[in-house]
Amino acid sequence: MILEIAELTLMPGAEAEFLRNAASEVEIFRRAKGCRGMQIRQTPEAPGTFRLLVLWETLQNHTVDFRGSDDFTIWRALTVPHYAEPPVIKNWSVALDGFGFAGLD
Amino acid sequence: MILEIAELTLMPGAEAEFLRNAASEVEIFRRAKGCRGMQIRQTPEAPGTFRLLVLWETLQNHTVDFRGSDDFTIWRALTVPHYAEPPVIKNWSVALDGFGFAGLD
């Protein structure tokens, strides 16, 4: 399974609306081909930054199928206006599966 | 559950030994108080960079219990020599639990 990690830095004060929009569009990821999970995380160590985590069956499900879909345009329209800088997005495969990440290997 | 994400950049050629050492020390995380999972990921988009993912029951299990333990010293001795730059480590809690990350919420 590929774990997409998107590093997001939001404009000051944009957190609440960003999360409201994201919650309303979870269905976009549920119906995306090969998408197995979606979660957004925050940290007290860096307020205003978030990590969007998305599980994909294959890299192509993200980079070709999703990015080429109409839903991607909708998702971007709802989230990008809140970003203070361009997101940093990479796709991570397992190098060492220690333990405790069942379903994410 | 807290998801620690450690951003690691290795010295050229250090990947194989880094992963061998990490595999031999998975037990350190298995026995760490409050640790529920450990995994290392890599990406073709940035060779030489890795993400160490560690699941903790609480932030304190990571920042106090683990970092104050003898095992932390052992772990660092096995991994830090391979880093090309200081790791960037943060602890992420759930802001929006979409779907598919059961056990990581």
Backbone of each chain as ProteinMPNN parsed JSONL, in Angstrom:
{"seq_chain_A": "MILEIAELTLMPGAEAEFLRNAASEVEIFRRAKGCRGMQIRQTPEAPGTFRLLVLWETLQNHTVDFRGSDDFTIWRALTVPHYAEPPVIKNWSVALDGFGFAGLD", "coords_chain_A": {"N_chain_A": [[0.848, -1.196, 0.0], [0.504, 2.223, -0.805], [1.442, 5.107, 0.916], [0.375, 8.235, 0.806], [1.713, 11.27, 1.794], [0.847, 14.442, 2.462], [2.161, 17.549, 2.999], [0.967, 20.236, 4.579], [0.618, 23.713, 4.851], [-1.231, 26.101, 6.337], [-3.028, 29.203, 5.783], [-3.061, 31.813, 8.234], [-5.647, 31.404, 10.585], [-7.245, 29.865, 8.961], [-7.81, 27.264, 9.593], [-10.247, 26.106, 10.67], [-12.197, 26.341, 8.622], [-10.901, 24.998, 6.571], [-10.85, 22.364, 7.613], [-13.584, 21.865, 7.84], [-14.369, 21.938, 5.129], [-12.815, 19.802, 4.177], [-13.929, 17.652, 5.581], [-16.419, 17.546, 4.424], [-15.854, 16.538, 2.009], [-14.883, 13.978, 2.182], [-16.05, 11.884, 0.903], [-15.125, 12.054, -1.683], [-12.63, 10.837, -1.619], [-13.388, 8.323, -0.724], [-14.667, 7.282, -2.935], [-12.695, 7.271, -4.823], [-10.676, 5.581, -7.187], [-8.965, 2.798, -6.03], [-8.389, 3.934, -3.583], [-7.872, 3.613, -0.162], [-7.975, 4.779, 2.285], [-8.17, 7.774, 4.317], [-7.023, 10.505, 6.131], [-6.563, 13.313, 8.302], [-4.065, 15.072, 10.029], [-2.823, 16.957, 12.868], [-0.467, 19.019, 14.686], [0.678, 20.059, 17.892], [3.174, 21.067, 17.905], [3.686, 22.564, 15.7], [1.725, 24.775, 14.917], [-0.925, 25.355, 12.59], [0.089, 23.809, 10.603], [-0.524, 20.827, 8.781], [-0.963, 17.295, 8.203], [-2.001, 15.546, 5.508], [-3.013, 12.328, 5.085], [-3.153, 9.7, 2.829], [-4.205, 6.579, 1.734], [-3.24, 4.467, -0.863], [-3.819, 1.903, -3.264], [-2.059, 1.544, -5.388], [0.688, 3.461, -6.759], [-0.064, 4.656, -9.132], [-2.81, 4.875, -8.868], [-3.019, 7.179, -7.369], [-1.4, 9.157, -8.727], [-2.142, 9.085, -11.393], [-4.872, 8.131, -11.828], [-6.385, 9.505, -9.78], [-5.412, 12.177, -9.86], [-6.089, 12.788, -12.415], [-8.79, 13.005, -12.394], [-12.154, 14.405, -12.279], [-12.965, 14.774, -9.676], [-10.599, 15.421, -8.357], [-10.149, 18.032, -9.146], [-12.289, 19.26, -7.876], [-11.677, 18.731, -5.174], [-9.262, 20.156, -4.923], [-10.159, 22.766, -5.35], [-11.543, 23.215, -3.032], [-9.66, 23.12, -1.04], [-7.086, 24.192, -1.668], [-7.236, 27.084, -1.643], [-6.808, 27.659, 1.029], [-4.186, 27.264, 1.61], [-1.004, 28.429, 2.677], [1.344, 28.155, 1.425], [2.766, 26.26, -1.346], [1.722, 22.862, -1.249], [3.684, 20.09, -0.05], [4.082, 17.048, -1.446], [4.379, 13.604, -1.289], [4.827, 10.093, -2.079], [4.823, 7.177, -0.287], [6.315, 4.064, 0.11], [6.537, 0.867, 1.799], [9.521, 0.321, 3.554], [10.525, -0.97, 5.737], [8.666, -3.039, 7.596], [7.834, -2.86, 10.626], [5.908, -3.338, 13.007], [2.402, -3.284, 13.92], [1.126, -1.711, 12.021], [-0.991, -2.826, 10.608], [-2.694, -3.516, 7.617], [-1.744, -1.307, 6.412], [0.456, -1.994, 5.047]], "CA_chain_A": [[0.0, 0.0, 0.0], [1.232, 3.492, -0.875], [0.961, 6.139, 1.835], [0.618, 9.624, 0.409], [1.78, 12.252, 2.873], [0.842, 15.819, 1.956], [2.535, 18.505, 4.041], [0.136, 21.416, 4.311], [0.753, 24.878, 5.721], [-2.425, 26.909, 6.073], [-3.016, 30.624, 6.109], [-3.531, 32.022, 9.611], [-7.088, 31.481, 10.77], [-7.98, 29.085, 7.958], [-7.917, 25.866, 10.017], [-11.615, 25.607, 10.864], [-12.876, 26.179, 7.323], [-10.194, 23.923, 5.864], [-11.308, 21.066, 8.113], [-14.999, 21.701, 7.456], [-14.399, 21.571, 3.709], [-12.248, 18.465, 4.018], [-14.897, 16.678, 6.084], [-17.539, 17.437, 3.487], [-15.375, 15.914, 0.772], [-14.314, 12.646, 2.423], [-16.622, 10.977, -0.1], [-14.275, 12.084, -2.878], [-11.6, 9.805, -1.458], [-14.052, 7.014, -0.615], [-15.018, 6.747, -4.259], [-11.544, 7.302, -5.725], [-10.186, 4.247, -7.54], [-7.783, 2.331, -5.301], [-8.171, 4.659, -2.327], [-8.252, 2.761, 0.959], [-8.065, 5.494, 3.549], [-7.871, 9.209, 4.304], [-7.002, 11.056, 7.485], [-5.801, 14.56, 8.419], [-3.49, 15.197, 11.37], [-2.256, 18.24, 13.253], [0.504, 18.882, 15.77], [0.884, 21.271, 18.703], [4.554, 21.513, 17.712], [3.741, 23.467, 14.537], [0.346, 25.19, 14.633], [-1.177, 25.796, 11.223], [0.528, 22.795, 9.642], [-1.298, 19.59, 8.82], [-0.553, 16.218, 7.316], [-3.047, 14.744, 4.883], [-2.545, 10.964, 4.815], [-4.069, 8.973, 1.957], [-3.728, 5.239, 1.379], [-3.553, 4.075, -2.241], [-3.379, 0.549, -3.617], [-0.883, 1.701, -6.242], [1.103, 4.835, -7.013], [-0.826, 5.179, -10.271], [-4.139, 5.271, -8.402], [-2.907, 8.566, -6.938], [-0.795, 10.119, -9.646], [-2.806, 9.068, -12.703], [-6.337, 8.042, -11.737], [-6.989, 10.57, -8.971], [-5.055, 13.512, -10.355], [-6.743, 13.001, -13.699], [-10.249, 12.939, -12.229], [-12.892, 15.633, -11.965], [-12.987, 14.924, -8.219], [-9.366, 16.083, -7.935], [-10.376, 19.465, -9.346], [-13.201, 19.696, -6.805], [-10.907, 18.701, -3.925], [-8.32, 21.279, -4.942], [-10.89, 24.031, -5.234], [-12.002, 23.365, -1.647], [-8.566, 23.113, -0.057], [-5.924, 25.006, -2.045], [-7.311, 28.49, -1.224], [-6.412, 27.824, 2.428], [-2.755, 27.004, 1.774], [-0.121, 29.603, 2.702], [2.429, 27.852, 0.493], [2.438, 25.046, -2.08], [1.887, 21.648, -0.45], [4.736, 19.14, -0.417], [3.354, 15.776, -1.505], [5.157, 12.453, -1.753], [4.172, 8.798, -1.965], [5.767, 6.377, 0.489], [6.102, 2.614, 0.2], [7.152, 0.292, 2.995], [10.914, -0.127, 3.484], [10.684, -1.894, 6.879], [7.357, -3.118, 8.261], [8.11, -3.329, 11.979], [4.706, -3.944, 13.591], [1.354, -2.368, 14.361], [0.509, -0.96, 10.931], [-1.755, -3.806, 9.816], [-3.56, -2.892, 6.624], [-1.025, -0.204, 5.77], [1.723, -2.513, 4.522]], "C_chain_A": [[0.89, 1.255, 0.0], [0.598, 4.478, 0.116], [1.366, 7.504, 1.282], [0.659, 10.48, 1.672], [1.868, 13.631, 2.223], [1.107, 16.746, 3.131], [1.872, 19.838, 3.721], [0.413, 22.509, 5.333], [-0.373, 25.842, 5.365], [-2.197, 28.381, 6.386], [-3.548, 30.795, 7.537], [-5.055, 32.137, 9.655], [-7.909, 30.605, 9.853], [-8.303, 27.666, 8.413], [-9.359, 25.356, 10.035], [-12.314, 25.386, 9.52], [-12.213, 25.082, 6.488], [-10.718, 22.56, 6.303], [-12.778, 20.821, 7.794], [-15.108, 21.272, 5.997], [-13.901, 20.142, 3.503], [-13.256, 17.405, 4.464], [-16.029, 16.47, 5.093], [-17.138, 16.699, 2.219], [-14.674, 14.577, 0.994], [-14.81, 11.663, 1.369], [-15.804, 10.946, -1.389], [-13.214, 10.998, -2.802], [-12.226, 8.408, -1.358], [-14.328, 6.42, -1.985], [-13.838, 6.755, -5.232], [-11.017, 5.879, -5.948], [-8.926, 3.905, -6.738], [-7.512, 3.058, -4.002], [-8.715, 3.84, -1.16], [-8.359, 3.514, 2.279], [-7.675, 6.947, 3.399], [-7.999, 9.738, 5.727], [-6.202, 12.363, 7.444], [-5.337, 14.704, 9.866], [-2.892, 16.579, 11.595], [-1.292, 18.014, 14.412], [0.602, 20.177, 16.559], [2.283, 21.845, 18.513], [4.702, 22.476, 16.54], [2.32, 23.868, 14.155], [0.196, 25.704, 13.208], [-0.672, 24.837, 10.172], [-0.271, 21.514, 9.865], [-0.607, 18.544, 7.956], [-1.809, 15.515, 6.825], [-2.431, 13.393, 4.536], [-3.588, 10.265, 3.949], [-3.432, 7.646, 1.585], [-4.199, 4.883, -0.026], [-3.044, 2.658, -2.496], [-2.117, 0.592, -4.465], [-0.549, 3.191, -6.389], [0.262, 5.462, -8.12], [-2.247, 5.587, -9.873], [-4.143, 6.731, -7.938], [-2.528, 9.485, -8.093], [-1.496, 10.185, -11.004], [-4.326, 9.128, -12.532], [-6.928, 9.241, -10.985], [-6.686, 11.948, -9.543], [-5.669, 13.817, -11.712], [-8.254, 13.071, -13.612], [-10.862, 14.31, -11.988], [-12.909, 15.88, -10.453], [-11.736, 15.625, -7.696], [-9.512, 17.604, -8.063], [-11.272, 20.021, -8.243], [-12.45, 19.784, -5.483], [-9.964, 19.893, -3.836], [-9.042, 22.615, -4.727], [-11.303, 24.306, -3.793], [-10.86, 23.548, -0.655], [-7.448, 24.099, -0.393], [-6.039, 26.472, -1.598], [-6.873, 28.724, 0.224], [-4.904, 27.681, 2.64], [-1.951, 28.306, 1.749], [1.061, 29.416, 1.76], [2.083, 26.556, -0.238], [2.636, 23.809, -1.204], [3.057, 20.811, -0.966], [4.131, 17.745, -0.319], [4.273, 14.688, -2.034], [4.405, 11.168, -1.422], [5.168, 7.78, -1.416], [5.378, 4.909, 0.494], [6.887, 2.069, 1.386], [8.593, -0.137, 2.708], [11.188, -1.144, 4.587], [9.364, -1.897, 7.64], [7.555, -3.713, 9.649], [6.938, -4.08, 12.586], [3.651, -2.858, 13.761], [0.705, -1.537, 13.273], [-0.245, -1.911, 10.0], [-2.689, -3.087, 8.864], [-2.887, -1.76, 5.89], [0.299, -0.697, 5.183], [1.705, -2.612, 3.008]], "O_chain_A": [[1.891, 1.325, 0.713], [-0.621, 4.654, 0.145], [2.54, 7.872, 1.289], [-0.243, 10.42, 2.508], [2.834, 13.945, 1.528], [0.383, 16.736, 4.127], [2.184, 20.479, 2.717], [0.437, 22.254, 6.537], [-0.457, 26.334, 4.239], [-1.3, 28.747, 7.145], [-4.385, 30.015, 7.991], [-5.665, 32.864, 8.871], [-9.137, 30.592, 9.944], [-8.993, 26.934, 7.703], [-9.654, 24.297, 9.48], [-12.952, 24.353, 9.313], [-12.89, 24.331, 5.786], [-10.999, 21.7, 5.469], [-13.171, 19.69, 7.509], [-15.853, 20.348, 5.671], [-14.494, 19.37, 2.75], [-13.417, 16.38, 3.801], [-16.537, 15.359, 4.939], [-17.997, 16.283, 1.442], [-13.959, 14.092, 0.118], [-14.1, 10.733, 0.986], [-15.789, 9.941, -2.099], [-12.931, 10.321, -3.79], [-11.658, 7.432, -1.848], [-14.237, 5.207, -2.176], [-13.976, 6.286, -6.361], [-10.927, 5.084, -5.013], [-7.942, 4.644, -6.772], [-6.483, 2.814, -3.373], [-9.874, 3.425, -1.168], [-8.789, 2.947, 3.283], [-6.946, 7.317, 2.479], [-8.967, 9.447, 6.429], [-5.275, 12.502, 6.646], [-6.105, 14.49, 10.803], [-2.51, 17.275, 10.654], [-1.298, 16.956, 15.041], [0.611, 21.264, 15.981], [2.55, 22.979, 18.912], [5.734, 23.132, 16.403], [1.771, 23.357, 13.179], [1.07, 26.396, 12.687], [-0.954, 25.006, 8.986], [-0.637, 21.174, 10.99], [0.216, 18.863, 7.098], [-2.579, 14.964, 7.611], [-1.453, 13.318, 3.792], [-4.77, 10.241, 4.294], [-2.273, 7.591, 1.174], [-5.384, 4.98, -0.346], [-1.982, 2.267, -2.011], [-1.212, -0.224, -4.287], [-1.395, 4.058, -6.17], [-0.082, 6.643, -8.061], [-2.823, 6.51, -10.448], [-5.142, 7.434, -8.09], [-3.227, 10.451, -8.399], [-1.452, 11.211, -11.684], [-4.982, 10.047, -13.023], [-7.841, 9.905, -11.474], [-7.58, 12.781, -9.694], [-5.756, 14.979, -12.111], [-8.933, 13.184, -14.633], [-10.19, 15.246, -11.554], [-12.874, 17.024, -9.998], [-11.802, 16.346, -6.7], [-9.059, 18.359, -7.203], [-11.04, 21.12, -7.739], [-12.563, 20.772, -4.758], [-9.879, 20.556, -2.803], [-8.56, 23.479, -3.995], [-11.405, 25.458, -3.373], [-11.063, 24.068, 0.442], [-6.922, 24.767, 0.497], [-5.03, 27.058, -1.205], [-6.596, 29.86, 0.609], [-4.404, 27.95, 3.732], [-2.186, 29.175, 0.909], [1.7, 30.383, 1.347], [1.196, 25.824, 0.202], [3.631, 23.725, -0.483], [3.375, 20.823, -2.155], [3.718, 17.313, 0.757], [4.872, 14.833, -3.099], [3.483, 11.154, -0.607], [6.224, 7.55, -2.006], [4.251, 4.555, 0.84], [7.787, 2.728, 1.908], [8.855, -0.863, 1.749], [11.982, -2.067, 4.405], [8.984, -0.897, 8.249], [7.456, -4.927, 9.83], [6.959, -5.308, 12.676], [3.961, -1.667, 13.749], [-0.181, -0.734, 13.563], [-0.15, -1.815, 8.776], [-3.394, -2.157, 9.257], [-3.385, -1.295, 4.865], [1.169, 0.112, 4.857], [2.693, -3.031, 2.405]]}, "seq_chain_B": "MILEIAELTLMPGAEAEFLRNAASEVEIFRRAKGCRGMQIRQTPEAPGTFRLLVLWETLQNHTVDFRGSDDFTIWRALTVPHYAEPPVIKNWSVALDGFGFAGLD", "coords_chain_B": {"N_chain_B": [[-4.548, 8.173, 19.235], [-1.124, 8.913, 18.892], [0.755, 9.85, 16.102], [3.983, 9.64, 15.406], [6.061, 11.221, 13.122], [9.066, 10.929, 11.649], [11.339, 12.652, 9.765], [13.772, 11.614, 7.712], [16.968, 12.03, 6.369], [19.376, 10.372, 4.665], [22.932, 9.651, 4.549], [24.698, 9.389, 1.45], [24.575, 6.132, 0.122], [24.099, 4.877, 2.524], [21.761, 3.551, 2.969], [21.212, 0.699, 3.041], [22.595, -0.331, 5.297], [21.466, 1.243, 7.282], [18.788, 0.328, 7.231], [19.17, -2.363, 7.901], [20.169, -2.133, 10.526], [17.976, -0.869, 11.713], [16.018, -2.864, 11.467], [17.014, -4.764, 13.185], [16.53, -3.631, 15.563], [13.848, -3.399, 16.044], [12.632, -4.523, 18.22], [13.144, -2.758, 20.27], [11.205, -0.78, 19.986], [8.945, -2.351, 20.232], [8.974, -3.01, 22.93], [8.808, -0.567, 24.154], [7.195, 1.697, 26.339], [3.796, 2.227, 25.82], [4.031, 2.167, 23.07], [2.703, 1.393, 19.951], [3.186, 0.729, 17.366], [5.456, 0.546, 14.552], [7.107, 1.605, 11.668], [8.969, 1.918, 8.633], [9.312, 3.996, 5.834], [9.895, 4.595, 2.305], [10.549, 6.602, -0.64], [10.309, 6.766, -4.194], [10.419, 9.272, -5.17], [12.174, 10.837, -3.829], [15.028, 9.834, -3.399], [17.007, 8.344, -0.804], [15.791, 9.593, 1.265], [13.727, 8.968, 4.091], [10.801, 7.959, 5.941], [10.222, 7.53, 9.24], [7.731, 6.022, 10.982], [5.952, 6.063, 13.955], [3.724, 4.768, 16.287], [2.15, 6.038, 19.12], [0.626, 5.747, 22.326], [0.256, 7.998, 23.927], [1.45, 11.42, 23.804], [3.403, 11.818, 25.717], [4.43, 9.269, 26.113], [6.19, 9.098, 24.016], [7.807, 11.498, 24.14], [8.683, 11.733, 26.761], [8.809, 9.162, 28.187], [10.04, 7.398, 26.259], [12.169, 8.939, 25.157], [13.597, 9.329, 27.433], [14.68, 6.921, 28.011], [17.016, 4.127, 28.287], [16.97, 2.597, 26.013], [16.449, 4.427, 24.001], [18.877, 5.724, 23.693], [20.357, 3.617, 22.687], [19.012, 3.122, 20.262], [19.469, 5.571, 18.937], [22.251, 5.487, 18.651], [22.507, 3.541, 16.738], [21.296, 4.544, 14.498], [21.598, 7.358, 14.038], [24.269, 7.881, 13.063], [23.978, 7.48, 10.337], [22.606, 9.583, 9.282], [22.358, 12.373, 7.115], [21.655, 14.879, 7.757], [20.188, 16.677, 10.545], [17.398, 14.912, 11.904], [13.93, 15.658, 11.27], [11.382, 15.796, 13.481], [8.101, 15.223, 14.432], [4.971, 15.104, 16.248], [1.854, 13.81, 15.625], [-1.579, 14.319, 15.948], [-5.003, 13.216, 15.464], [-6.917, 15.189, 13.307], [-8.965, 15.073, 11.511], [-10.708, 12.249, 11.013], [-11.057, 10.513, 8.444], [-11.471, 7.822, 6.955], [-10.513, 4.334, 6.982], [-8.175, 4.182, 8.487], [-8.153, 2.491, 10.7], [-7.46, 1.802, 14.062], [-5.45, 3.567, 14.154], [-6.448, 5.871, 15.059]], "CA_chain_B": [[-3.185, 7.665, 19.047], [-0.193, 9.891, 18.332], [1.623, 9.342, 15.042], [5.272, 10.314, 15.222], [6.662, 11.135, 11.788], [10.447, 11.406, 11.641], [11.819, 12.853, 8.401], [15.172, 11.227, 7.763], [17.777, 12.118, 5.148], [20.565, 9.563, 4.928], [24.14, 9.881, 3.763], [24.705, 8.539, 0.251], [25.059, 4.768, 0.296], [23.878, 4.365, 3.882], [20.413, 2.989, 3.109], [21.157, -0.731, 3.378], [22.997, -0.544, 6.696], [20.435, 1.881, 8.112], [17.622, -0.556, 7.335], [19.568, -3.556, 8.664], [20.205, -1.753, 11.945], [16.611, -0.603, 12.178], [15.315, -4.14, 11.591], [17.515, -5.481, 14.36], [16.122, -2.923, 16.78], [12.389, -3.268, 16.149], [12.253, -4.912, 19.586], [13.197, -1.561, 21.124], [9.89, -0.138, 19.934], [7.94, -3.293, 20.754], [8.93, -3.002, 24.396], [8.682, 0.804, 24.657], [5.912, 1.962, 26.989], [2.81, 2.955, 25.025], [4.296, 2.101, 21.62], [1.758, 0.464, 19.317], [3.541, 0.372, 16.005], [6.665, 1.16, 13.994], [7.262, 1.278, 10.255], [9.821, 2.857, 7.907], [8.897, 4.085, 4.429], [10.785, 5.272, 1.37], [9.829, 7.067, -1.824], [11.135, 6.959, -5.39], [10.422, 10.695, -5.515], [13.275, 11.494, -3.111], [15.927, 8.755, -2.928], [17.836, 8.69, 0.344], [14.959, 10.089, 2.364], [12.843, 7.964, 4.676], [9.902, 8.397, 7.003], [9.995, 6.612, 10.35], [6.41, 6.229, 11.579], [5.807, 5.36, 15.229], [2.444, 5.012, 16.952], [2.243, 6.139, 20.582], [-0.665, 5.958, 22.994], [0.23, 9.402, 24.345], [2.634, 12.202, 23.447], [4.408, 11.635, 26.766], [5.099, 7.993, 25.889], [7.309, 9.371, 23.112], [8.728, 12.583, 24.496], [9.212, 11.563, 28.121], [9.189, 7.779, 28.506], [11.001, 6.819, 25.316], [13.397, 9.742, 25.038], [14.335, 9.221, 28.681], [15.042, 5.519, 28.26], [18.296, 3.632, 27.77], [16.74, 2.106, 24.655], [16.545, 5.561, 23.073], [20.311, 5.913, 23.446], [20.782, 2.514, 21.805], [18.415, 3.393, 18.944], [20.177, 6.683, 18.318], [23.608, 5.065, 18.292], [22.437, 2.684, 15.561], [20.689, 5.204, 13.341], [22.06, 8.734, 13.81], [25.472, 7.982, 12.214], [23.634, 7.402, 8.921], [21.86, 10.77, 8.863], [23.121, 13.448, 6.472], [21.259, 16.12, 8.427], [19.367, 16.352, 11.714], [16.034, 14.519, 11.552], [12.819, 16.533, 11.666], [10.478, 14.866, 14.155], [6.928, 15.826, 15.053], [3.963, 14.17, 16.747], [0.624, 14.23, 14.961], [-2.85, 13.773, 16.416], [-6.027, 13.23, 14.423], [-7.753, 16.377, 13.164], [-10.143, 14.603, 10.766], [-10.527, 10.817, 10.774], [-11.924, 10.193, 7.312], [-11.787, 6.389, 6.936], [-9.452, 3.428, 6.555], [-7.012, 4.164, 9.37], [-8.594, 1.857, 11.938], [-6.352, 1.49, 14.961], [-4.518, 4.701, 14.173], [-7.204, 7.088, 15.375]], "C_chain_B": [[-2.334, 8.765, 18.387], [0.657, 9.214, 17.259], [2.871, 10.208, 14.971], [5.713, 10.122, 13.785], [8.054, 11.747, 11.88], [10.917, 11.462, 10.196], [13.331, 12.658, 8.402], [15.827, 11.381, 6.392], [19.102, 11.432, 5.424], [21.758, 10.015, 4.082], [24.106, 8.946, 2.547], [25.279, 7.152, 0.56], [24.762, 4.141, 1.637], [22.575, 3.593, 4.04], [20.415, 1.544, 3.628], [21.522, -0.964, 4.847], [21.991, 0.092, 7.65], [19.252, 0.944, 8.311], [17.959, -1.843, 8.08], [19.573, -3.249, 10.156], [18.801, -1.559, 12.496], [15.852, -1.911, 12.39], [15.743, -4.878, 12.854], [17.044, -4.849, 15.659], [14.611, -2.67, 16.85], [11.92, -3.593, 17.562], [12.285, -3.728, 20.554], [11.831, -0.874, 21.154], [8.803, -1.064, 20.473], [7.838, -3.208, 22.273], [8.808, -1.587, 24.975], [7.272, 1.03, 25.204], [4.993, 2.767, 26.064], [3.046, 2.919, 23.531], [3.439, 1.016, 20.989], [2.147, 0.087, 17.896], [4.774, 1.12, 15.53], [6.829, 0.666, 12.563], [8.191, 2.318, 9.638], [9.428, 2.816, 6.435], [9.905, 4.877, 3.601], [9.972, 5.698, 0.151], [10.779, 7.183, -3.01], [11.261, 8.434, -5.769], [11.555, 11.455, -4.822], [14.197, 10.413, -2.537], [16.805, 9.232, -1.776], [17.058, 9.293, 1.498], [13.991, 8.995, 2.8], [11.88, 8.653, 5.636], [9.8, 7.25, 8.013], [8.652, 6.974, 10.966], [6.328, 5.421, 12.863], [4.485, 5.765, 15.856], [2.627, 4.988, 18.464], [0.851, 6.355, 21.168], [-0.821, 7.411, 23.426], [1.504, 10.099, 23.883], [3.763, 11.961, 24.45], [5.141, 10.288, 26.627], [6.308, 8.17, 24.97], [8.317, 10.332, 23.749], [9.36, 12.425, 25.876], [9.724, 10.134, 28.336], [10.275, 7.26, 27.561], [12.307, 7.614, 25.273], [14.22, 9.716, 26.329], [14.869, 7.827, 28.952], [16.44, 5.19, 27.727], [18.14, 3.152, 26.321], [16.83, 3.228, 23.62], [18.005, 5.815, 22.71], [20.828, 4.846, 22.485], [20.284, 2.762, 20.389], [19.168, 4.496, 18.216], [21.574, 6.269, 17.842], [23.616, 4.258, 16.994], [21.97, 3.428, 14.313], [21.315, 6.57, 13.021], [23.313, 8.807, 12.928], [25.178, 7.946, 10.717], [22.956, 8.666, 8.403], [22.798, 11.804, 8.239], [22.807, 14.8, 7.097], [20.372, 15.76, 9.613], [17.949, 15.959, 11.297], [15.024, 15.566, 12.01], [11.715, 15.626, 12.206], [9.315, 15.641, 14.777], [5.905, 14.74, 15.392], [2.576, 14.671, 16.337], [-0.596, 13.535, 15.546], [-3.911, 13.951, 15.332], [-6.809, 14.541, 14.45], [-9.054, 16.024, 12.438], [-9.913, 13.139, 10.404], [-11.49, 10.381, 9.686], [-12.373, 8.749, 7.316], [-10.487, 5.624, 6.67], [-8.207, 3.41, 7.408], [-7.394, 3.572, 10.731], [-7.385, 1.483, 12.787], [-5.347, 2.612, 15.065], [-5.233, 6.002, 14.546], [-6.892, 7.573, 16.786]], "O_chain_B": [[-2.772, 9.444, 17.458], [1.208, 8.136, 17.481], [2.823, 11.358, 14.533], [5.739, 8.999, 13.281], [8.201, 12.938, 12.155], [10.899, 10.456, 9.487], [14.071, 13.431, 9.009], [15.297, 10.916, 5.383], [19.86, 11.849, 6.299], [21.604, 10.667, 3.05], [23.552, 7.849, 2.614], [26.335, 7.027, 1.18], [25.129, 2.99, 1.875], [22.303, 3.042, 5.107], [19.684, 1.222, 4.564], [20.838, -1.705, 5.552], [21.7, -0.464, 8.709], [18.766, 0.782, 9.431], [17.121, -2.365, 8.815], [19.041, -4.019, 10.955], [18.476, -2.018, 13.591], [15.127, -2.057, 13.373], [14.932, -5.532, 13.509], [17.145, -5.453, 16.726], [14.154, -1.829, 17.623], [10.944, -3.023, 18.05], [11.543, -3.7, 21.536], [11.363, -0.443, 22.207], [7.848, -0.605, 21.099], [6.749, -3.32, 22.836], [8.712, -1.44, 26.194], [6.285, 0.607, 24.603], [5.359, 3.841, 25.588], [2.326, 3.582, 22.785], [3.445, -0.133, 21.43], [1.516, -0.775, 17.286], [5.098, 2.192, 16.04], [6.707, -0.526, 12.281], [8.203, 3.472, 10.067], [9.234, 1.745, 5.862], [10.654, 5.706, 4.117], [8.858, 5.222, -0.066], [11.913, 7.64, -2.862], [12.103, 8.802, -6.587], [11.859, 12.59, -5.191], [14.152, 10.116, -1.343], [17.283, 10.366, -1.769], [17.601, 9.483, 2.587], [13.505, 8.208, 1.988], [12.116, 9.776, 6.082], [9.352, 6.152, 7.685], [8.455, 8.101, 11.42], [6.605, 4.221, 12.86], [4.163, 6.95, 15.946], [3.186, 4.042, 19.02], [0.015, 7.048, 20.589], [-1.902, 7.987, 23.305], [2.511, 9.45, 23.604], [4.934, 11.907, 24.075], [6.316, 10.176, 26.976], [7.319, 7.486, 25.121], [9.503, 10.026, 23.878], [10.455, 12.932, 26.122], [10.901, 9.917, 28.625], [11.302, 6.747, 28.007], [13.399, 7.049, 25.343], [15.406, 10.045, 26.316], [15.449, 7.577, 30.008], [16.969, 5.87, 26.848], [19.057, 3.284, 25.51], [17.245, 2.993, 22.485], [18.326, 6.088, 21.554], [21.626, 5.127, 21.591], [21.041, 2.629, 19.427], [19.47, 4.376, 17.029], [22.013, 6.661, 16.761], [24.592, 4.279, 16.244], [22.224, 2.984, 13.194], [21.533, 6.892, 11.854], [23.414, 9.721, 12.109], [26.024, 8.335, 9.911], [22.753, 8.802, 7.196], [23.881, 12.075, 8.757], [23.586, 15.746, 6.984], [19.856, 14.644, 9.677], [17.361, 16.604, 10.429], [15.235, 16.264, 13.002], [11.179, 14.79, 11.478], [9.515, 16.585, 15.542], [5.971, 13.618, 14.889], [2.181, 15.792, 16.656], [-0.639, 12.307, 15.63], [-3.737, 14.737, 14.401], [-7.305, 14.951, 15.499], [-10.106, 16.601, 12.712], [-9.04, 12.819, 9.596], [-12.601, 9.933, 9.968], [-13.525, 8.461, 7.641], [-9.499, 6.189, 6.2], [-7.261, 2.689, 7.09], [-7.004, 4.092, 11.777], [-6.411, 0.919, 12.288], [-4.494, 2.615, 15.952], [-4.69, 7.093, 14.371], [-7.437, 8.586, 17.225]]}, "name": "protein", "num_of_chains": 2, "seq": "MILEIAELTLMPGAEAEFLRNAASEVEIFRRAKGCRGMQIRQTPEAPGTFRLLVLWETLQNHTVDFRGSDDFTIWRALTVPHYAEPPVIKNWSVALDGFGFAGLDMILEIAELTLMPGAEAEFLRNAASEVEIFRRAKGCRGMQIRQTPEAPGTFRLLVLWETLQNHTVDFRGSDDFTIWRALTVPHYAEPPVIKNWSVALDGFGFAGLD"}
